[in-house]
Amino acid sequence: MGDLKLPGIDYGALMPMLILFGAACVGILIEVFVPRRSRHVIQLSFAFLAVVASFVAVVVQHNTRKITIGGAVAVDGPTLFLQGSILALGLVSLMLIGERSIERGGPFVSQAAITVGSQKDLKQAGDQPGATEVYPLTIFALGGMLLFVAANDLLTMFIALEVFSLPLYLLCALARRRRLLSQEAALKYFLLGSYASAFFLFGVALIYGFAGGISLSQVHDAVADPQRSQVLLYGGMALIAMGLLFKAALAPFHVWTPDVYQGAPTPVTALMAACTKVAAFGALLRVLYVAFDGVRWDYQPVLGTIAVLTMFVGAVLAITQTDMKRLLAYSSIANAGYLLVGVLALNEEGLSSTMFYLVAYGFSVLAAFGIVTLVRDADGEATHLARWAGLGRKSPLFAAAFTFILLAFAGIPLTSGFTSKFAVFGAAIEGGQTWLVVFGVITSMLLAFPYLRVVVLLWLSEPNESTPTVSIPGFLTSAALVIGVVATLALGVVPAPLIDLSRDAAQFVR
Amino acid sequence: MEQTVEYAHATGALSGIWLLVAIPLASAAILLLLGKRADKWGHWLGVVAVAASFVLGLVFFFSLRGLDAEARSAELSLWDFIAVGNLHVDFGLLFDPLSGVFVLLITGVGSLIHLYAVGYMEHDPGRRKFFGYFNLFVAAMLLLVLGNNYVMLYFGWEGVGLASYLLISFWYNRPSAATAGKKAFLMNRVGDAGLAIGIFVMFATLGTTQYDEVFGNVSALTSTTVLILGLLLLIGAAGKSGQFPLHAWLPDAMEGPTPVSALIHAATMVTAGVYLIARSHAIFTANTVLQTVVVSVGALTLLMGCIIGAAKDDIKRVLAWSTVSQIGYMFLGVGLGGGAYALAIIHLLAHGFFKANMFLGAGSVMHGMHDQVDIRRFGGLRKYMKWTWLTFMMGWLAIIGIPPLSGFFSKEPIIAAAFERGDWTSWLYGMAALLGAGLTAFYMTRLFVLTFHGPERYTDDNKHPHESPFIMTVPLMLLALGSIGAGWLMSTSVPGWLEPVFGAEEAPHEAVLSHTLITILSLVVTVLGAGLAWALFRNGTALAPQPAGVVVTAARRNLYTDAINEAVFERPGIYLTRALVFLDNKGIDGLVNGIAAGIGGTSGRLRRMQTGFVRSYALSMLTGAVLVVGAFLAIQLGWLA
């Protein structure tokens, strides 16, 4: 028997993740032991506390650059920047999730298992307080995302993928209103997600065969060796990329996005649009920049084609959408395309601008979905576009905020949408990918149409009796909206501090 | 004669010159932003703001006078206005003898006209807004004359253009006023474009737009560059000052309220072109061809103005054409160069007084006559409007140049200077100026006699003319005093005062006629013109225009310049526009709409692929995966790359 050597573990570097996973477990215990009446407050404050503590841990670690637990986790600049982003965006998502004053019991149903449409279901959907399990689930998802962006070998990455995906599947199914749609969305997401995970796992297996190891640095070294089987390399790389492209919602692996974004409870949609995107692109960046750096000229044209396809699919399909959440979903798909343009710059500038884009877009999209939760009628959220006609007359403040966010999506100057697009396009040109930028600009023009159509609808249409009211948001939603709008403005006017931060962080360890 | 130009930094009291612009600007902002809340007191704020600027202007003027003659300038750089690449533009002000006299004219006459407007606009519901625009104008005009570089001048230039547009169209619900505003704006655009391109040329060739640096380096430019630069500036000057060929907007601008006509379209804004040329004298004196062009524009315009003015029946239009013609004299002066720069400025200042005086007098007449403007329907008003009559008479005597009123001291030297140009052209320009003096006497006398003397020819609703209130007649009296005394006062002091700006007066060329003879001649033609008009119109005139010969008909139709504008610019412009609209609708829009429809259609078809069935989603993912793997392998096996 040889000595079993325990790998060295740097608990400090892992602290952000440990805090979240620990807190999630405690959250489950709270669910068991705390009486139902006080669960919501305790769970919410505990979740906040956990996310803030984890964020503080990230900040404390900000100079750490190391690989730990036997090469499974890399804590470096991009890891910490992306973890910080996920936590900041997650905190704002938690505010939307925790809102209870707009609707009695909040947007989540307490017992999703009850048959939809039955007497019992009507009763519980109408007046029972919502599930508080959402908080531990959210924390688990966030923890998984933190691990996902830090994973330094492919198996850890796969585990992290599952850790953050499974809670999200569940969260998608918990909508109080339109439960069937919600459950259908969750099931679709689950099936397709598992399908994509299988591809990913198969890719990992091929890469293991290729490199004889699964850590990213091993793969990197193996890529440099021309003696190895190139078929395994390219096959494995393609399948791994596919698994990640699915999470990032890039065409043609985006098909789940509109259905799931529409069906999921809106705060969960916001969480997915903001945080999942950060996590997926974080992992994609790490795999492409660290492991497959040596074949960059080979994957660049393929992924570039995917980026162009994604931008076109997102922009073109956004034009004919009639549902606000689906419109935002296609917008999010197109934005994934822009992010991939930044990724494919394949230089330091590309890395930093992509990370900046993720933060900027995350705050804007949170604010957008936050406003969607407010536009309601007796049946819950009124997401059909026709219902938004003339909202500017009824609630000028919210319509103005939404207009501002839409202008940010359209990339109008003085919003973060402009600075972030400028950053990724600039990086892509520097990286010699001008053709991607050309398509990026064309699709931005196309995308301006659906956004401006909503603006026109908001302000220039007469309100009619079917125009829903905008609920007065509670403190949490108000705070989330203010943070989202202010961040969109601030990153548009003074982007320099965050850009500098992302530049300082733009160096992977290998 | 190359002079290096250096401006001293503003010190002491002079470091506050920015207040001159800031006070009226702040007042304008208050009046326009507070809205109806300021209706009760807004007009007084407007008056006080301009009066405060006047008082400050006096203080600065006398501080400047206290300095040595060579050091009489104060440059104040407030902040870096534009800094892009090599282009650095200061937000800087310059208070020197030239801008000093302009400040006093603008704020002094401006204060009186503001005061008058309190009475004139009393019954107008938009009085507060009017004063807001009026203050805005004063601020912009002061910026124009106080800037220390061409960009600042352009800033003010556009500002006065905007204010002028807003005020001409002040009664925007009258179609004629709206059209006149548009016309003024469009014609000014032509001039402004010239000025802007001139500034571009300046930056391209000299790398700067600061006055001192430009003037100091003009000698380094080729003669052609100077000519182009000067012509571009001249286009700008002609546009703003209503000179041929961009003069047609000025008479139409009389659609605005009368105080506007008096302040903007007689006393101050329209003289901005003269200021521009006088300020850029280093450029204009550097090229003789350029000077000849300026002189020709001046001479031609002054004659045109006189001829058309003699045929018009609208009291304000006659005055407007008279303004066109008098500014022609000023252009003549600045074109002659040398000592005539100062003469032009003197005429400008004197004209500011007597023309404002007469415009306000005309306003007073209209006030008492229910807005009647046709001089054929006036007559004998001297009985009803003693003060208006008396003050208007001072303006009339001043403009036709009867000694010792101001016009005599300001206009006659320009005529003499034209005769001193030095070659055969002396005769050309001298005789034009002399003829202009005679014609001026004729049409101004016609205006005066038909309005205030002769039989009453009122329309039925105007049986009871009345004098205007004190608030209107007091400014008239003060301006009349200016019309009487300003000319003599300035002809003795201003040339010396402006010497630091224009340089010492050169020895004039040999005059083709002696100065005394010219003085006598100009007095003779003036008396002849006035006498003729008196004889013709002393007994009134027909109530409507009568059939007339070729010349009068042409003059009534503005010498067909409008028709020429229409034929040469407007109609081709309209055709071009139509052609472009056609191209735009069918070609570009067709393309754009086609693409949009194509994308919309694609979107609609692609949407159907989003079936909602997991199986089809999985299939599309599988297809995608196969394609991606296939693409990678293809690259690896060298099929693609």
Interface residues (C-beta under 8 A of the other chain):
Chain A: L187 K188 L191 L192 Y195 A196 F199 Q230 V231 L233 Y234 G235 M237 A238 L239 A241 M242 F246 A251 P252 F253 V255 W256 P258 D259 D298 Y299 P301 V302 T305 I306 V313 V316 L317 A318 I319 T320 L446 F449
Chain B: A596 I599 G600 T602 S603 G604 L606 R607 Q610 G612 V614 Y617 A618 S620 M621 T623 G624 A625 L627 V628 V629 A631 F632 L633 I635 Q636 L640 A641
